[in-house]
Amino acid sequence: MVEIELDVGMQTVPNVLIAEDDEGHAILVQQTLRDAGLGNTIQHFKDGQAILDFLFRRGNGPHRQEDQPYVLLLDIRMPKVNGVEVLQQLKANPDLRKLPIIMLTTTDDPREVLRCHELGCSVYIQKPVDYDKFSEAIRRLGLFIMLLLVPPVNGRP
């Protein structure tokens, strides 16, 4: 019998990145995740360009840390760069393609769902329109995130 040893390193809790242009949705997502018991660091980005700058370490704003795991909650309809383009750029980059990306959007168009999965999204969740259903969906998402084992993002820009 051959034994294989895998060194996965220390497991670190992933930072949760929210790319969402609707301030009300972003606040509700953050608060509901906290209420569900999620203690992870949460960072909010108001448009697609801001999240790309953070992850690709461009511009003067905050930048991702090497060897830190992240999970991205990504809206599709955003200014500057839409969520599908963000997804496409991240999955095309060797250092960022392992980043788990959860599409969290109001869009339920089957073609959009298929396109996002073809581009490599991890999960596609439609935001319920009803406040209580939306809150419950995010609470469950928080419980899901608590169970995630996420590899760190390595490499330099």
C-alpha positions as CSV (number, residue, x, y, z in Angstrom):
1,M,0.0,0.0,0.0
2,V,1.3,3.4,-1.0
3,E,0.6,6.3,1.5
4,I,0.2,9.7,0.1
5,E,0.7,12.7,2.3
6,L,-0.9,15.9,1.4
7,D,0.3,19.1,3.1
8,V,-2.7,21.5,2.8
9,G,-1.2,23.9,5.4
10,M,-3.1,25.6,8.1
11,Q,-6.8,26.1,7.3
12,T,-7.7,29.8,7.5
13,V,-11.2,31.1,7.5
14,P,-11.9,32.7,4.1
15,N,-12.7,36.4,3.9
16,V,-16.0,37.0,2.3
17,L,-16.0,39.5,-0.6
18,I,-19.3,41.0,-1.6
19,A,-19.5,42.7,-5.1
20,E,-22.9,44.4,-5.0
21,D,-23.9,47.8,-6.3
22,D,-27.2,47.9,-4.3
23,E,-26.2,49.3,-0.9
24,G,-29.4,48.0,0.7
25,H,-28.7,44.4,-0.6
26,A,-25.1,44.6,0.6
27,I,-26.1,45.7,4.1
28,L,-28.8,43.1,4.3
29,V,-26.4,40.4,3.2
30,Q,-23.7,41.4,5.6
31,Q,-26.1,41.7,8.6
32,T,-27.8,38.4,7.8
33,L,-24.5,36.6,7.5
34,R,-23.5,38.0,10.9
35,D,-26.8,37.0,12.4
36,A,-26.3,33.5,11.1
37,G,-23.1,33.4,13.2
38,L,-20.6,34.0,10.4
39,G,-17.5,35.5,12.0
40,N,-15.4,35.8,8.8
41,T,-14.1,39.2,7.6
42,I,-16.5,40.7,5.1
43,Q,-15.5,43.3,2.6
44,H,-18.0,45.1,0.3
45,F,-17.2,46.4,-3.2
46,K,-19.7,48.6,-5.0
47,D,-18.8,47.7,-8.6
48,G,-17.1,45.2,-10.8
49,Q,-14.0,47.4,-11.3
50,A,-13.4,47.7,-7.5
51,I,-13.4,44.0,-7.0
52,L,-11.1,43.4,-9.9
53,D,-8.7,46.1,-8.6
54,F,-8.7,44.4,-5.2
55,L,-8.1,40.9,-6.5
56,F,-5.6,41.9,-9.2
57,R,-3.9,44.4,-6.8
58,R,-4.3,47.4,-9.0
59,G,-4.8,51.1,-8.1
60,N,-4.6,52.8,-4.7
61,G,-7.4,51.0,-2.9
62,P,-7.2,47.9,-0.7
63,H,-5.6,44.8,-2.2
64,R,-5.9,41.1,-1.6
65,Q,-3.4,39.4,0.6
66,E,-1.3,36.6,-0.7
67,D,-2.0,33.2,0.9
68,Q,-5.4,34.4,2.2
69,P,-8.5,32.4,1.2
70,Y,-11.4,34.3,-0.1
71,V,-15.0,33.5,-1.3
72,L,-16.7,36.0,-3.6
73,L,-20.4,36.8,-3.6
74,L,-20.9,38.3,-7.0
75,D,-23.9,40.2,-8.5
76,I,-24.3,40.2,-12.3
77,R,-25.8,43.7,-12.9
78,M,-23.2,46.2,-11.7
79,P,-21.7,49.4,-13.0
80,K,-18.3,49.8,-14.7
81,V,-17.7,46.0,-15.1
82,N,-20.6,43.6,-14.9
83,G,-20.4,40.4,-12.9
84,V,-20.1,38.1,-15.9
85,E,-17.0,39.9,-17.0
86,V,-15.6,39.8,-13.5
87,L,-16.2,36.1,-13.4
88,Q,-14.6,35.6,-16.8
89,Q,-11.4,37.6,-15.9
90,L,-11.0,35.8,-12.6
91,K,-11.4,32.3,-14.0
92,A,-8.9,33.2,-16.8
93,N,-6.2,34.1,-14.3
94,P,-4.1,31.1,-13.1
95,D,-3.6,32.7,-9.6
96,L,-7.3,33.5,-9.1
97,R,-9.2,30.7,-10.9
98,K,-9.6,28.6,-7.8
99,L,-11.4,31.4,-6.0
100,P,-14.9,30.2,-5.2
101,I,-17.4,32.5,-6.8
102,I,-21.1,32.5,-5.8
103,M,-23.3,34.3,-8.2
104,L,-25.9,36.1,-6.0
105,T,-28.3,37.9,-8.3
106,T,-31.9,38.7,-9.2
107,T,-31.3,37.3,-12.7
108,D,-33.0,33.9,-13.3
109,D,-32.5,33.7,-17.1
110,P,-31.5,30.1,-17.8
111,R,-29.0,31.3,-20.5
112,E,-27.3,33.5,-17.9
113,V,-27.2,30.6,-15.4
114,L,-25.7,28.3,-18.0
115,R,-23.2,31.0,-19.1
116,C,-22.0,31.6,-15.5
117,H,-21.5,27.9,-14.9
118,E,-19.7,27.5,-18.2
119,L,-17.4,30.3,-17.1
120,G,-16.7,28.6,-13.8
121,C,-18.9,29.9,-11.1
122,S,-19.1,27.6,-8.1
123,V,-22.8,28.3,-7.3
124,Y,-25.6,30.4,-8.8
125,I,-28.2,31.7,-6.4
126,Q,-31.2,33.8,-7.4
127,K,-32.0,36.5,-4.8
128,P,-35.6,36.1,-3.7
129,V,-37.7,39.3,-4.1
130,D,-39.5,38.7,-0.8
131,Y,-37.5,40.2,2.1
132,D,-38.1,37.2,4.5
133,K,-37.2,34.7,1.8
134,F,-34.1,36.7,0.9
135,S,-33.0,36.8,4.5
136,E,-33.5,33.1,4.9
137,A,-31.5,32.4,1.7
138,I,-28.6,34.5,2.9
139,R,-28.8,32.9,6.4
140,R,-28.4,29.5,4.8
141,L,-25.6,30.8,2.6
142,G,-23.8,31.9,5.8
143,L,-24.1,28.4,7.2
144,F,-22.8,27.0,3.9
145,I,-19.8,29.4,3.9
146,M,-18.9,28.3,7.5
147,L,-18.3,24.8,6.1
148,L,-16.2,25.8,3.1
149,L,-12.6,24.7,2.9
150,V,-11.0,27.2,0.5
151,P,-7.5,27.2,-0.9
152,P,-5.5,30.5,-0.4
153,V,-5.0,32.8,-3.3
154,N,-1.3,32.7,-4.2
155,G,0.8,34.5,-6.7
156,R,1.6,38.0,-7.5
157,P,-0.2,40.3,-10.0
